[in-house]
């Protein structure tokens, strides 16, 4: 029995990718690391809530 199905794995991968990109861009813009963590968390949350609705 697999731990994740393919749809869940795609959603988690895209959420991690979005969080990494947003966090990196926030740090590159000169913000501090707490702001970058909040921005990355927000981006991951948006992807995790929106992507399953689009994948139906």
PyMOL CGO cylinders between C-alpha atoms (Angstrom):
from pymol import cmd
from pymol.cgo import CYLINDER

trace = [
    CYLINDER, 0.00, 0.00, 0.00, 1.62, 3.28, -1.09, 0.3, 1, 1, 1, 1, 1, 1,
    CYLINDER, 1.62, 3.28, -1.09, 1.99, 6.14, 1.34, 0.3, 1, 1, 1, 1, 1, 1,
    CYLINDER, 1.99, 6.14, 1.34, 0.85, 8.78, -1.19, 0.3, 1, 1, 1, 1, 1, 1,
    CYLINDER, 0.85, 8.78, -1.19, -1.09, 8.59, -4.40, 0.3, 1, 1, 1, 1, 1, 1,
    CYLINDER, -1.09, 8.59, -4.40, 0.19, 10.43, -7.46, 0.3, 1, 1, 1, 1, 1, 1,
    CYLINDER, 0.19, 10.43, -7.46, -2.14, 13.41, -7.08, 0.3, 1, 1, 1, 1, 1, 1,
    CYLINDER, -2.14, 13.41, -7.08, -1.07, 14.01, -3.49, 0.3, 1, 1, 1, 1, 1, 1,
    CYLINDER, -1.07, 14.01, -3.49, 2.58, 13.69, -4.41, 0.3, 1, 1, 1, 1, 1, 1,
    CYLINDER, 2.58, 13.69, -4.41, 2.19, 16.23, -7.23, 0.3, 1, 1, 1, 1, 1, 1,
    CYLINDER, 2.19, 16.23, -7.23, 0.39, 18.66, -4.91, 0.3, 1, 1, 1, 1, 1, 1,
    CYLINDER, 0.39, 18.66, -4.91, 3.06, 18.36, -2.21, 0.3, 1, 1, 1, 1, 1, 1,
    CYLINDER, 3.06, 18.36, -2.21, 5.87, 18.76, -4.75, 0.3, 1, 1, 1, 1, 1, 1,
    CYLINDER, 5.87, 18.76, -4.75, 4.32, 21.88, -6.23, 0.3, 1, 1, 1, 1, 1, 1,
    CYLINDER, 4.32, 21.88, -6.23, 3.69, 23.33, -2.77, 0.3, 1, 1, 1, 1, 1, 1,
    CYLINDER, 3.69, 23.33, -2.77, 7.32, 22.79, -1.78, 0.3, 1, 1, 1, 1, 1, 1,
    CYLINDER, 7.32, 22.79, -1.78, 8.52, 24.27, -5.05, 0.3, 1, 1, 1, 1, 1, 1,
    CYLINDER, 8.52, 24.27, -5.05, 6.32, 27.35, -4.65, 0.3, 1, 1, 1, 1, 1, 1,
    CYLINDER, 6.32, 27.35, -4.65, 7.45, 27.80, -1.05, 0.3, 1, 1, 1, 1, 1, 1,
    CYLINDER, 7.45, 27.80, -1.05, 11.13, 27.54, -2.02, 0.3, 1, 1, 1, 1, 1, 1,
    CYLINDER, 11.13, 27.54, -2.02, 10.78, 30.02, -4.88, 0.3, 1, 1, 1, 1, 1, 1,
    CYLINDER, 10.78, 30.02, -4.88, 8.82, 32.57, -2.84, 0.3, 1, 1, 1, 1, 1, 1,
    CYLINDER, 8.82, 32.57, -2.84, 11.16, 32.22, 0.13, 0.3, 1, 1, 1, 1, 1, 1,
    CYLINDER, 11.16, 32.22, 0.13, 14.21, 32.70, -2.09, 0.3, 1, 1, 1, 1, 1, 1,
    CYLINDER, 14.21, 32.70, -2.09, 12.73, 35.70, -3.86, 0.3, 1, 1, 1, 1, 1, 1,
    CYLINDER, 12.73, 35.70, -3.86, 11.76, 37.26, -0.54, 0.3, 1, 1, 1, 1, 1, 1,
    CYLINDER, 11.76, 37.26, -0.54, 15.29, 36.84, 0.79, 0.3, 1, 1, 1, 1, 1, 1,
    CYLINDER, 15.29, 36.84, 0.79, 16.74, 38.18, -2.47, 0.3, 1, 1, 1, 1, 1, 1,
    CYLINDER, 16.74, 38.18, -2.47, 14.56, 41.26, -2.12, 0.3, 1, 1, 1, 1, 1, 1,
    CYLINDER, 14.56, 41.26, -2.12, 16.34, 42.05, 1.13, 0.3, 1, 1, 1, 1, 1, 1,
    CYLINDER, 16.34, 42.05, 1.13, 13.74, 40.96, 3.68, 0.3, 1, 1, 1, 1, 1, 1,
    CYLINDER, 13.74, 40.96, 3.68, 14.73, 39.16, 6.85, 0.3, 1, 1, 1, 1, 1, 1,
    CYLINDER, 14.73, 39.16, 6.85, 14.42, 35.44, 7.31, 0.3, 1, 1, 1, 1, 1, 1,
    CYLINDER, 14.42, 35.44, 7.31, 11.23, 35.60, 9.46, 0.3, 1, 1, 1, 1, 1, 1,
    CYLINDER, 11.23, 35.60, 9.46, 9.47, 37.44, 6.66, 0.3, 1, 1, 1, 1, 1, 1,
    CYLINDER, 9.47, 37.44, 6.66, 10.75, 34.94, 4.10, 0.3, 1, 1, 1, 1, 1, 1,
    CYLINDER, 10.75, 34.94, 4.10, 9.47, 32.03, 6.21, 0.3, 1, 1, 1, 1, 1, 1,
    CYLINDER, 9.47, 32.03, 6.21, 6.04, 33.63, 6.50, 0.3, 1, 1, 1, 1, 1, 1,
    CYLINDER, 6.04, 33.63, 6.50, 5.92, 34.33, 2.76, 0.3, 1, 1, 1, 1, 1, 1,
    CYLINDER, 5.92, 34.33, 2.76, 7.01, 30.78, 1.92, 0.3, 1, 1, 1, 1, 1, 1,
    CYLINDER, 7.01, 30.78, 1.92, 4.45, 29.32, 4.28, 0.3, 1, 1, 1, 1, 1, 1,
    CYLINDER, 4.45, 29.32, 4.28, 1.74, 31.46, 2.72, 0.3, 1, 1, 1, 1, 1, 1,
    CYLINDER, 1.74, 31.46, 2.72, 2.71, 30.36, -0.76, 0.3, 1, 1, 1, 1, 1, 1,
    CYLINDER, 2.71, 30.36, -0.76, 2.70, 26.71, 0.25, 0.3, 1, 1, 1, 1, 1, 1,
    CYLINDER, 2.70, 26.71, 0.25, -0.70, 27.11, 1.89, 0.3, 1, 1, 1, 1, 1, 1,
    CYLINDER, -0.70, 27.11, 1.89, -2.18, 28.75, -1.21, 0.3, 1, 1, 1, 1, 1, 1,
    CYLINDER, -2.18, 28.75, -1.21, -0.90, 25.96, -3.43, 0.3, 1, 1, 1, 1, 1, 1,
    CYLINDER, -0.90, 25.96, -3.43, -2.09, 23.21, -1.08, 0.3, 1, 1, 1, 1, 1, 1,
    CYLINDER, -2.09, 23.21, -1.08, -5.58, 24.70, -0.83, 0.3, 1, 1, 1, 1, 1, 1,
    CYLINDER, -5.58, 24.70, -0.83, -5.99, 25.70, -4.46, 0.3, 1, 1, 1, 1, 1, 1,
    CYLINDER, -5.99, 25.70, -4.46, -4.35, 22.92, -6.41, 0.3, 1, 1, 1, 1, 1, 1,
    CYLINDER, -4.35, 22.92, -6.41, -6.59, 20.03, -5.30, 0.3, 1, 1, 1, 1, 1, 1,
    CYLINDER, -6.59, 20.03, -5.30, -9.60, 22.07, -6.41, 0.3, 1, 1, 1, 1, 1, 1,
    CYLINDER, -9.60, 22.07, -6.41, -8.03, 22.46, -9.84, 0.3, 1, 1, 1, 1, 1, 1,
    CYLINDER, -8.03, 22.46, -9.84, -7.08, 18.78, -10.09, 0.3, 1, 1, 1, 1, 1, 1,
    CYLINDER, -7.08, 18.78, -10.09, -10.65, 17.48, -9.81, 0.3, 1, 1, 1, 1, 1, 1,
]
cmd.load_cgo(trace, "trace")
